[in-house]
Amino acid sequence: MTARPAAWVLLLASLFGCLQLANVTGRDTPDSRNYLSYALSLGGADKAEAVDRTVAYLCASRGDLASRGHSVDVGGFRGPDPGPEVREECRAHYGRILHERLREGRTAGHTAPFMGERFMRIFEARPGYPVLLVPFVSLLGTVWGLWAAGVCVAAGGGVLVYLVLRTLRVPVVPALVGQVLYYVLPTGVTAMRPMTEGTMTALTLTALWGCALVLCGRREDGRGAGRRAGVWLVAGSLALLFAVKHSQALFLGGCLAVAFGAVAWRRRRSGRPAGEGVAAVAAVTAGAAVCTVVAARLLGYPSEHDSLQDLLTDHFARPDRADPWGEFWRLEAGFWAEWLRRQLLQPLFPALLAAGAWGALRQRPAFGAALVAAAATGVISQAAHPDIAVDRLLVMAWLLPVLGVPLLLARYAGPRVRLPGQSGGPLERTPRAARPVE
C-alpha cells in the first residue's frame, strides 16, 4: 500500500492537533477576551451573557495557570492549590466592574467593556476573527471552541505552506519539512493563540500561494488559468485581511506591490517582458493598499495617531502625550538596540532568516522577493508597536525560514528522495528545483 503525499500532509496536521491537547487552556492573552466577547455577541448573546461567559473563560484560564505554576513552585508546592481562589477572585473582580459599566450604559458595539471606549474601538474594527470564532464557540462552547478554532487555523497554515512549496515545484520531502517547520517554529504556537495573528498568517500564506501560482504555476491548459487563479487568491486574501486587521492588509498590499514592481523592472531591464501575471499582481496589491487607506478613513477606523497614543498611554489609561512622535522615535531607537542585543545572545532567529532569504532568492528569485516582502510586514508591524514585551508581531518574519529553508533543501533533494512506501507516480516525481525559472 503506497503512502500518498496528501496522507502525509494530513498525518502531520493531525499530529499537530493532537499535541495541542496538552494546552487546551492557558493560551489566552489580554486581547483574547475582546475577540471572544465580540464572537459571543455576533452569535446572539446579549451583553450580560457575553460578559459572564467571557469572564468565566478568562478566570478559568487564570486559575489553571495558577495551579500549574503552583505544582512546580519549589518553595510553595507543599501548600494549598491557589487555582480555585484565583478563579473566584477573578470572577468577582471582573463581574463587578463589567456589570457596573453595563448599568452605566456602556453597551455600544460588540465587545464587552473591559477597557475604555477609545481602546475598544480598535477591536470593533476587526470583525474578521470574531466571525471565524462564531461557529466554534456556538457548537463547542468557549473553552473547546477557541481551542478547536486555533487548531484549524494553525493546522491549515501548515497545509498552506505545503501547497505553496509544491506549487513552486519543490519535492515532496522538503515541502513536508516546510509544513513541520511551520508547526514547530513560533508560527505554530502563535497561530494557536486566540488572537488575530494565526488568521493573518494563514491569509498571508494564501496570498503567497497566489503569488506562486502567478510566477511558477503550471500552464498545461494554455489559457493562463493558474495565473488568473493566483491573482484572485492575492486579491481575496487582502480583502479578508482588511476584515481581520486592516493594518496588515495595508502592509502586505504595499510590500507586495513593491516586490512585484521590482520583479517587473528587473525583467524589463534584462530584455524580457514583465508578464501579465506580474503586472496584474502589482496592480492589484497597489490598488488594495490604496483602497485599504480610503476604506479605513470612510469607516472611521482608528488612525495611526490613535495607535500611537494607545502605545504611549498604556491603552489610554493616562493622558494623551503632547509630543507623541518625538517620544515614539526615542522608543523606536531604544527598542531596536535592545532587540538586536538580545538576538546576538541567541542568534537562531537571524541565522534562520538569513538561510531562508538565501534559499528563496537563490532558488526562486521572483517568489523570493514576494516572500521577503511578506516577511517584512512582521518587521513593520513590530516597528509600529515597539514594545519589547510583545514578540508576536514579528510572526510574519518567521515565514521566511518556513518557506525559504525548504527551498534551500530542494537544491540538494531531487526525485531520488522518497517517503516510505511512496511510489514513483507523477505527483512524487517532481522536477528538481535546483535553478531559478523566473
C-alpha positions as semicolon CSV with decimal commas, in nm:
position;residue;x (nm);y (nm);z (nm)
1;M;0,000;0,000;0,000
2;T;0,157;0,327;-0,113
3;A;0,158;0,638;0,101
4;R;0,048;0,941;-0,099
5;P;0,178;1,290;-0,016
6;A;-0,172;1,403;0,083
7;A;-0,179;1,134;0,351
8;W;0,147;1,263;0,498
9;V;0,019;1,621;0,497
10;L;-0,298;1,518;0,682
11;L;-0,099;1,300;0,921
12;L;0,129;1,589;1,018
13;A;-0,167;1,826;1,061
14;S;-0,350;1,568;1,275
15;L;-0,042;1,500;1,486
16;F;-0,003;1,873;1,548
17;G;-0,369;1,896;1,653
18;C;-0,333;1,604;1,895
19;L;-0,027;1,763;2,056
20;Q;-0,230;2,076;2,127
21;L;-0,445;1,878;2,370
22;A;-0,164;1,935;2,620
23;N;-0,268;2,303;2,644
24;V;-0,642;2,343;2,595
25;T;-0,644;2,643;2,830
26;G;-0,386;2,899;2,929
27;R;-0,313;3,035;2,579
28;D;-0,526;3,348;2,604
29;T;-0,382;3,697;2,617
30;P;-0,543;4,022;2,736
31;D;-0,675;4,083;2,384
32;S;-0,841;3,740;2,364
33;R;-1,126;3,846;2,591
34;N;-1,220;4,122;2,347
35;Y;-1,236;3,885;2,050
36;L;-1,430;3,625;2,249
37;S;-1,692;3,871;2,371
38;Y;-1,723;4,004;2,014
39;A;-1,782;3,650;1,884
40;L;-2,039;3,572;2,154
41;S;-2,225;3,892;2,069
42;L;-2,227;3,801;1,699
43;G;-2,357;3,457;1,797
44;G;-2,668;3,606;1,957
45;A;-2,570;3,652;2,321
46;D;-2,679;3,973;2,489
47;K;-2,420;4,193;2,658
48;A;-2,469;4,045;3,007
49;E;-2,438;3,686;2,881
50;A;-2,135;3,771;2,669
51;V;-1,971;3,931;2,973
52;D;-2,044;3,635;3,201
53;R;-1,919;3,373;2,954
54;T;-1,608;3,572;2,868
55;V;-1,525;3,629;3,235
56;A;-1,580;3,259;3,310
57;Y;-1,335;3,163;3,033
58;L;-1,079;3,424;3,133
59;C;-1,086;3,337;3,503
60;A;-1,085;2,961;3,448
61;S;-0,773;3,004;3,237
62;R;-0,604;3,215;3,504
63;G;-0,696;2,960;3,768
64;D;-0,549;2,677;3,561
65;L;-0,226;2,871;3,509
66;A;-0,203;2,941;3,881
67;S;-0,246;2,570;3,957
68;R;0,019;2,472;3,706
69;G;0,264;2,726;3,845
70;H;0,195;2,610;4,199
71;S;0,268;2,245;4,115
72;V;0,624;2,330;4,008
73;D;0,696;2,605;4,262
74;V;0,992;2,474;4,460
75;G;0,914;2,692;4,757
76;G;0,536;2,662;4,761
77;F;0,422;2,336;4,605
78;R;0,354;2,188;4,951
79;G;0,085;2,448;5,022
80;P;-0,278;2,450;4,907
81;D;-0,361;2,492;4,538
82;P;-0,424;2,864;4,471
83;G;-0,616;2,794;4,148
84;P;-0,972;2,794;4,293
85;E;-0,908;3,114;4,488
86;V;-0,757;3,289;4,184
87;R;-1,057;3,183;3,978
88;E;-1,312;3,315;4,228
89;E;-1,131;3,643;4,290
90;C;-1,104;3,698;3,916
91;R;-1,476;3,636;3,863
92;A;-1,573;3,866;4,148
93;H;-1,343;4,143;4,025
94;Y;-1,438;4,143;3,657
95;G;-1,801;4,055;3,719
96;R;-1,848;4,356;3,947
97;I;-1,664;4,604;3,723
98;L;-1,819;4,494;3,394
99;H;-2,176;4,477;3,518
100;E;-2,137;4,823;3,672
101;R;-2,026;4,953;3,334
102;L;-2,322;4,786;3,167
103;R;-2,558;4,953;3,413
104;E;-2,391;5,285;3,329
105;G;-2,489;5,236;2,966
106;R;-2,160;5,101;2,823
107;T;-2,344;4,869;2,586
108;A;-2,244;5,005;2,245
109;G;-2,062;4,784;1,998
110;H;-1,999;4,411;2,014
111;T;-1,711;4,387;2,261
112;A;-1,753;4,373;2,638
113;P;-1,641;4,696;2,814
114;F;-1,317;4,563;2,960
115;M;-1,137;4,888;2,876
116;G;-1,219;5,245;2,775
117;E;-1,421;5,322;2,466
118;R;-1,122;5,454;2,268
119;F;-0,936;5,129;2,318
120;M;-1,237;4,910;2,239
121;R;-1,284;5,089;1,906
122;I;-0,964;4,921;1,791
123;F;-1,128;4,579;1,829
124;E;-1,460;4,688;1,684
125;A;-1,267;4,748;1,360
126;R;-1,156;4,381;1,345
127;P;-1,469;4,169;1,286
128;G;-1,299;3,900;1,078
129;Y;-1,156;3,685;1,357
130;P;-1,470;3,701;1,577
131;V;-1,678;3,593;1,274
132;L;-1,447;3,293;1,236
133;L;-1,496;3,205;1,603
134;V;-1,877;3,215;1,597
135;P;-1,946;2,857;1,474
136;F;-1,679;2,711;1,702
137;V;-1,792;2,877;2,026
138;S;-2,160;2,823;1,936
139;L;-2,117;2,448;1,888
140;L;-1,837;2,365;2,133
141;G;-1,853;2,637;2,399
142;T;-1,586;2,889;2,483
143;V;-1,303;2,662;2,602
144;W;-1,317;2,390;2,337
145;G;-1,444;2,630;2,072
146;L;-1,141;2,859;2,098
147;W;-0,911;2,557;2,111
148;A;-1,068;2,396;1,803
149;A;-1,057;2,723;1,610
150;G;-0,689;2,757;1,692
151;V;-0,615;2,401;1,580
152;C;-0,797;2,451;1,249
153;V;-0,624;2,782;1,177
154;A;-0,278;2,660;1,277
155;A;-0,304;2,322;1,107
156;G;-0,442;2,490;0,796
157;G;-0,143;2,723;0,790
158;G;0,090;2,424;0,772
159;V;-0,109;2,277;0,485
160;L;-0,085;2,610;0,302
161;V;0,293;2,602;0,343
162;Y;0,298;2,262;0,173
163;L;0,076;2,387;-0,111
164;V;0,296;2,692;-0,169
165;L;0,611;2,483;-0,185
166;R;0,458;2,223;-0,417
167;T;0,336;2,499;-0,647
168;L;0,700;2,611;-0,660
169;R;0,780;2,250;-0,767
170;V;0,968;2,168;-0,451
171;P;0,994;1,790;-0,399
172;V;0,758;1,626;-0,152
173;V;1,002;1,570;0,134
174;P;1,133;1,931;0,156
175;A;0,774;2,054;0,123
176;L;0,676;1,840;0,422
177;V;0,976;1,981;0,607
178;G;0,828;2,326;0,548
179;Q;0,499;2,213;0,698
180;V;0,680;2,078;1,004
181;L;0,879;2,399;1,040
182;Y;0,557;2,597;1,044
183;Y;0,429;2,385;1,334
184;V;0,745;2,381;1,547
185;L;0,865;2,739;1,498
186;P;0,685;3,034;1,665
187;T;0,438;3,043;1,376
188;G;0,264;2,737;1,518
189;V;0,235;2,846;1,879
190;T;0,132;3,198;1,776
191;A;-0,136;3,065;1,543
192;M;-0,283;2,865;1,831
193;R;-0,340;3,174;2,045
194;P;-0,697;3,309;2,041
195;M;-0,590;3,624;1,860
196;T;-0,576;3,754;1,503
197;E;-0,216;3,655;1,425
198;G;-0,297;3,296;1,325
199;T;-0,566;3,402;1,081
200;M;-0,344;3,680;0,947
201;T;-0,061;3,434;0,888
202;A;-0,292;3,190;0,708
203;L;-0,423;3,465;0,482
204;T;-0,070;3,588;0,414
205;L;0,025;3,234;0,313
206;T;-0,281;3,223;0,086
207;A;-0,161;3,542;-0,082
208;L;0,185;3,386;-0,123
209;W;0,023;3,079;-0,276
210;G;-0,140;3,311;-0,526
211;C;0,200;3,468;-0,598
212;A;0,348;3,123;-0,653
213;L;0,070;3,033;-0,898
214;V;0,131;3,353;-1,091
215;L;0,508;3,304;-1,106
216;C;0,552;2,928;-1,124
217;G;0,208;2,779;-1,185
218;R;0,157;2,507;-1,440
219;R;0,043;2,622;-1,783
220;E;-0,067;2,297;-1,944
221;D;-0,412;2,434;-2,026
222;G;-0,257;2,710;-2,238
223;R;-0,507;2,965;-2,109
224;G;-0,325;3,101;-1,806
225;A;-0,589;2,968;-1,566
226;G;-0,324;2,923;-1,296
227;R;-0,215;3,285;-1,324
228;R;-0,573;3,411;-1,306
229;A;-0,642;3,193;-1,001
230;G;-0,327;3,329;-0,839
231;V;-0,431;3,690;-0,892
232;W;-0,773;3,616;-0,744
233;L;-0,614;3,446;-0,443
234;V;-0,398;3,751;-0,376
235;A;-0,694;3,988;-0,411
236;G;-0,923;3,774;-0,195
237;S;-0,661;3,735;0,077
238;L;-0,609;4,110;0,100
239;A;-0,984;4,170;0,116
240;L;-1,022;3,923;0,403
241;L;-0,718;4,065;0,577
242;F;-0,890;4,403;0,583
243;A;-1,169;4,248;0,790
244;V;-0,925;4,072;1,023
245;K;-0,676;4,358;1,074
246;H;-0,668;4,634;0,819
247;S;-0,313;4,741;0,903
248;Q;-0,183;4,401;0,787
249;A;-0,378;4,437;0,463
250;L;-0,210;4,774;0,409
251;F;0,139;4,645;0,491
252;L;0,107;4,330;0,281
253;G;-0,050;4,508;-0,015
254;G;0,214;4,778;-0,015
255;C;0,508;4,540;0,030
256;L;0,389;4,300;-0,243
257;A;0,332;4,593;-0,478
258;V;0,694;4,700;-0,427
259;A;0,820;4,343;-0,471
260;F;0,629;4,277;-0,793
261;G;0,721;4,622;-0,924
262;A;1,086;4,531;-0,864
263;V;1,040;4,196;-1,043
264;A;0,883;4,371;-1,343
265;W;1,164;4,628;-1,353
266;R;1,432;4,358;-1,333
267;R;1,276;4,158;-1,614
268;R;1,242;4,458;-1,842
269;R;1,598;4,561;-1,770
270;S;1,719;4,217;-1,877
271;G;1,523;4,242;-2,201
272;R;1,232;4,015;-2,101
273;P;0,865;4,104;-2,078
274;A;0,738;4,160;-1,726
275;G;0,449;3,918;-1,780
276;E;0,076;3,974;-1,750
277;G;0,059;3,793;-1,417
278;V;0,333;4,003;-1,258
279;A;0,175;4,326;-1,380
280;A;-0,168;4,213;-1,260
281;V;-0,043;4,130;-0,909
282;A;0,146;4,460;-0,888
283;A;-0,169;4,649;-0,986
284;V;-0,398;4,452;-0,754
285;T;-0,172;4,486;-0,450
286;A;-0,107;4,856;-0,505
287;G;-0,480;4,914;-0,553
288;A;-0,557;4,714;-0,240
289;A;-0,316;4,926;-0,034
290;V;-0,480;5,246;-0,154
291;C;-0,831;5,108;-0,102
292;T;-0,739;4,999;0,250
293;V;-0,640;5,352;0,347
294;V;-0,950;5,504;0,188
295;A;-1,191;5,247;0,333
296;A;-1,042;5,280;0,683
297;R;-1,094;5,655;0,670
298;L;-1,450;5,626;0,540
299;L;-1,541;5,370;0,807
300;G;-1,392;5,584;1,083
301;Y;-1,139;5,323;1,192
302;P;-0,876;5,428;1,448
303;S;-0,591;5,615;1,280
304;E;-0,216;5,591;1,323
305;H;-0,245;5,878;1,577
306;D;-0,484;5,669;1,787
307;S;-0,249;5,372;1,769
308;L;0,042;5,589;1,874
309;Q;-0,142;5,733;2,175
310;D;-0,259;5,382;2,270
311;L;0,103;5,267;2,277
312;L;0,236;5,560;2,479
313;T;-0,051;5,595;2,729
314;D;-0,085;5,230;2,832
315;H;-0,407;5,181;2,635
316;F;-0,536;5,532;2,710
317;A;-0,507;5,481;3,087
318;R;-0,300;5,802;3,107
319;P;-0,349;6,142;2,942
320;D;-0,253;6,178;2,577
321;R;0,108;6,270;2,508
322;A;0,175;6,620;2,380
323;D;0,465;6,510;2,158
324;P;0,381;6,151;2,063
325;W;0,604;6,131;1,756
326;G;0,912;6,258;1,938
327;E;0,862;6,003;2,216
328;F;0,787;5,732;1,961
329;W;1,116;5,776;1,776
330;R;1,311;5,771;2,102
331;L;1,134;5,448;2,198
332;E;1,192;5,307;1,849
333;A;1,567;5,361;1,868
334;G;1,588;5,206;2,213
335;F;1,372;4,912;2,112
336;W;1,579;4,802;1,814
337;A;1,907;4,845;2,001
338;E;1,780;4,619;2,280
339;W;1,620;4,376;2,033
340;L;1,947;4,339;1,842
341;R;2,141;4,286;2,164
342;R;1,907;4,003;2,262
343;Q;1,928;3,846;1,918
344;L;2,307;3,843;1,931
345;L;2,288;3,649;2,258
346;Q;2,083;3,376;2,086
347;P;2,122;3,428;1,710
348;L;1,894;3,144;1,596
349;F;1,633;3,379;1,451
350;P;1,880;3,589;1,246
351;A;2,050;3,271;1,123
352;L;1,719;3,121;1,009
353;L;1,622;3,449;0,844
354;A;1,949;3,452;0,651
355;A;1,911;3,087;0,546
356;G;1,552;3,142;0,440
357;A;1,633;3,453;0,240
358;W;1,925;3,280;0,069
359;G;1,719;2,975;-0,019
360;A;1,423;3,171;-0,155
361;L;1,619;3,432;-0,351
362;R;1,866;3,174;-0,485
363;Q;1,611;2,916;-0,596
364;R;1,312;3,128;-0,695
365;P;1,422;3,494;-0,721
366;A;1,083;3,640;-0,814
367;F;0,894;3,444;-0,550
368;G;1,178;3,515;-0,308
369;A;1,108;3,886;-0,350
370;A;0,740;3,825;-0,265
371;L;0,837;3,615;0,038
372;V;1,079;3,878;0,167
373;A;0,802;4,136;0,121
374;A;0,557;3,926;0,324
375;A;0,817;3,870;0,595
376;A;0,887;4,243;0,604
377;T;0,529;4,306;0,719
378;G;0,623;4,146;1,051
379;V;0,914;4,387;1,093
380;I;0,689;4,682;1,001
381;S;0,422;4,569;1,249
382;Q;0,679;4,541;1,525
383;A;0,830;4,879;1,433
384;A;0,483;5,035;1,457
385;H;0,448;4,893;1,810
386;P;0,798;4,887;1,965
387;D;0,710;4,704;2,285
388;I;0,992;4,468;2,385
389;A;0,745;4,252;2,581
390;V;0,535;4,181;2,268
391;D;0,708;3,946;2,022
392;R;0,405;3,804;1,840
393;L;0,400;4,096;1,594
394;L;0,716;3,957;1,431
395;V;0,548;3,627;1,345
396;M;0,528;3,708;0,971
397;A;0,908;3,728;0,958
398;W;0,921;3,359;1,052
399;L;0,759;3,276;0,717
400;L;1,099;3,346;0,560
401;P;1,268;3,037;0,710
402;V;0,945;2,833;0,696
403;L;0,935;2,864;0,316
404;G;1,295;2,958;0,239
405;V;1,474;2,673;0,416
406;P;1,280;2,403;0,224
407;L;1,367;2,585;-0,099
408;L;1,732;2,570;0,008
409;L;1,696;2,199;0,083
410;A;1,533;2,145;-0,257
411;R;1,865;2,233;-0,422
412;Y;2,004;1,907;-0,286
413;A;1,684;1,697;-0,295
414;G;1,588;1,553;-0,631
415;P;1,341;1,288;-0,746
416;R;1,554;1,022;-0,578
417;V;1,416;1,126;-0,236
418;R;1,111;0,915;-0,149
419;L;0,887;0,874;0,151
420;P;0,848;0,524;0,298
421;G;0,613;0,331;0,072
422;Q;0,596;0,614;-0,182
423;S;0,555;0,515;-0,546
424;G;0,716;0,686;-0,838
425;G;0,399;0,836;-0,982
426;P;0,372;1,179;-1,136
427;L;0,294;1,351;-0,805
428;E;0,610;1,213;-0,649
429;R;0,848;1,264;-0,940
430;T;0,872;1,640;-0,910
431;P;1,142;1,810;-1,120
432;R;1,439;1,916;-0,915
433;A;1,411;2,279;-0,804
434;A;1,783;2,350;-0,844
435;R;1,773;2,658;-1,060
436;P;1,551;2,964;-1,082
437;V;1,296;2,973;-1,360
438;E;1,188;3,337;-1,337
